[in-house]
Amino acid sequence: RITFPGFPGKDYSGKISFINPELNHSSKINSIRIEIPNENHELKPGIQAMINILTNQYNALSLPTDAIIIEGKGATVWVKTGHNMFKSKMITPGLEANGFTEIKDGLEKGDVVVITGAYLLNSEFIFKKGANSMEGHDMSKM
């Protein structure tokens, strides 16, 4: 779905015909080519466009990205185990979009995950225990 600020209220659709295989790592920008029908010849090279790319959608378990602690050896979340009791669980994160990250593995049905304050909880754990919250996790699954 493509809209142009110069043509308010008008939607266009197009087909992706090329995706540059090389991502610019410093800017995280990639170039694509979209073929758009231009029967009235109103679209000109260089005009600004807003593009929404629709893909196959699927349901997935996801968490707010801020709930996930990512360290050099992997990713963890804090799960409630009792009243004011929590434990760190290793997870396998997936795609990230709109402030949410897909969770591919590591959580079970019924797990209550700390959403707000995960980094504070992690820091408090390290401060009090003098240990890394990743200690004891099986790193062979990574």
C-alpha positions as CSV (number, residue, x, y, z in Angstrom):
1,R,0.0,0.0,0.0
2,I,1.6,3.2,-1.2
3,T,0.5,6.8,-0.5
4,F,2.0,10.0,-1.7
5,P,1.7,13.3,0.3
6,G,1.1,15.1,-3.0
7,F,-2.0,13.0,-3.7
8,P,-3.9,12.9,-0.4
9,G,-6.7,10.4,-0.1
10,K,-5.3,8.3,-3.0
11,D,-3.9,4.8,-2.4
12,Y,-1.7,2.9,-4.8
13,S,-0.6,-0.7,-4.8
14,G,2.5,-2.2,-6.3
15,K,4.7,-5.3,-6.4
16,I,8.2,-5.6,-5.1
17,S,10.4,-6.5,-8.0
18,F,13.8,-6.2,-6.4
19,I,15.3,-6.3,-2.9
20,N,18.9,-5.2,-2.5
21,P,20.7,-8.2,-0.9
22,E,23.2,-5.9,0.8
23,L,22.0,-4.1,4.0
24,N,23.7,-0.8,4.9
25,H,24.7,-1.8,8.5
26,S,25.5,1.7,9.7
27,S,22.1,3.2,8.7
28,K,20.0,-0.1,8.7
29,I,18.5,1.1,5.4
30,N,18.0,-1.2,2.5
31,S,16.9,-0.4,-1.1
32,I,13.9,-2.0,-2.8
33,R,12.2,-1.5,-6.1
34,I,8.4,-1.4,-6.3
35,E,6.6,-1.5,-9.6
36,I,3.6,0.9,-9.4
37,P,1.1,1.3,-12.3
38,N,1.2,4.9,-13.5
39,E,-1.5,5.1,-16.1
40,N,-2.1,8.8,-15.7
41,H,1.6,9.7,-15.7
42,E,1.1,11.6,-12.4
43,L,3.9,9.9,-10.5
44,K,7.3,11.4,-11.2
45,P,10.8,10.2,-10.2
46,G,12.0,11.5,-6.8
47,I,8.6,12.2,-5.2
48,Q,8.2,11.3,-1.6
49,A,6.1,8.1,-0.8
50,M,4.9,6.4,2.3
51,I,5.0,2.6,1.9
52,N,3.4,-0.1,4.0
53,I,4.5,-3.6,3.1
54,L,2.0,-6.4,3.8
55,T,3.4,-9.8,4.4
56,N,2.1,-13.1,5.5
57,Q,0.9,-12.7,9.1
58,Y,1.0,-15.3,11.8
59,N,0.3,-15.5,15.5
60,A,3.3,-15.6,17.7
61,L,4.1,-15.2,21.4
62,S,5.7,-11.8,21.9
63,L,6.8,-9.5,24.7
64,P,7.6,-5.9,24.9
65,T,11.2,-5.6,23.9
66,D,12.1,-3.8,27.2
67,A,11.2,-7.0,29.1
68,I,14.0,-8.9,27.5
69,I,17.6,-8.7,28.9
70,I,20.1,-9.2,26.1
71,E,23.6,-9.9,27.1
72,G,26.7,-11.2,25.3
73,K,25.7,-14.9,25.8
74,G,22.0,-14.7,25.1
75,A,18.7,-13.3,26.1
76,T,16.7,-13.8,29.3
77,V,13.5,-12.7,30.9
78,W,12.4,-12.6,34.5
79,V,9.6,-14.9,35.4
80,K,7.5,-14.7,38.6
81,T,7.8,-17.9,40.7
82,G,6.0,-16.8,43.9
83,H,5.0,-13.7,45.9
84,N,7.9,-11.2,45.3
85,M,10.0,-14.1,43.9
86,F,11.5,-14.2,40.4
87,K,13.9,-16.3,38.4
88,S,15.8,-15.6,35.2
89,K,14.8,-17.8,32.2
90,M,16.8,-18.0,29.0
91,I,14.7,-17.4,25.9
92,T,15.2,-17.5,22.1
93,P,14.1,-14.1,20.6
94,G,12.8,-13.8,17.1
95,L,11.6,-10.9,15.0
96,E,11.3,-7.5,16.5
97,A,8.7,-4.9,15.4
98,N,6.8,-2.0,16.9
99,G,8.4,-2.4,20.3
100,F,7.6,-6.1,20.6
101,T,9.9,-9.1,20.2
102,E,8.8,-12.6,19.2
103,I,9.7,-15.4,21.6
104,K,10.6,-18.6,19.8
105,D,11.6,-20.7,22.8
106,G,12.1,-20.7,26.5
107,L,8.7,-19.8,28.0
108,E,5.9,-22.1,29.0
109,K,2.2,-21.6,29.2
110,G,1.3,-19.9,32.4
111,D,4.7,-18.1,32.9
112,V,4.2,-14.6,34.3
113,V,6.9,-12.4,32.8
114,V,8.2,-9.2,34.3
115,I,7.3,-6.5,31.7
116,T,8.2,-3.3,33.5
117,G,11.4,-3.1,35.5
118,A,13.2,-6.1,34.1
119,Y,16.6,-4.3,33.9
120,L,16.1,-2.9,37.4
121,L,15.4,-6.5,38.7
122,N,18.4,-7.8,36.8
123,S,20.7,-5.0,38.3
124,E,19.4,-5.7,41.8
125,F,20.1,-9.4,41.4
126,I,23.7,-8.7,40.3
127,F,24.1,-6.2,43.0
128,K,22.9,-8.4,45.8
129,K,24.2,-11.8,44.6
130,G,27.4,-10.5,43.0
131,A,26.6,-12.9,40.2
132,N,25.5,-12.9,36.6
133,S,21.8,-13.8,36.0
134,M,22.9,-15.9,33.1
135,E,25.0,-18.2,35.3
136,G,23.6,-21.7,35.4
137,H,21.8,-21.4,32.0
138,D,22.5,-24.1,29.4
139,M,24.4,-22.2,26.7
140,S,24.6,-25.2,24.4
141,K,21.1,-24.4,23.1
142,M,22.3,-21.1,21.6
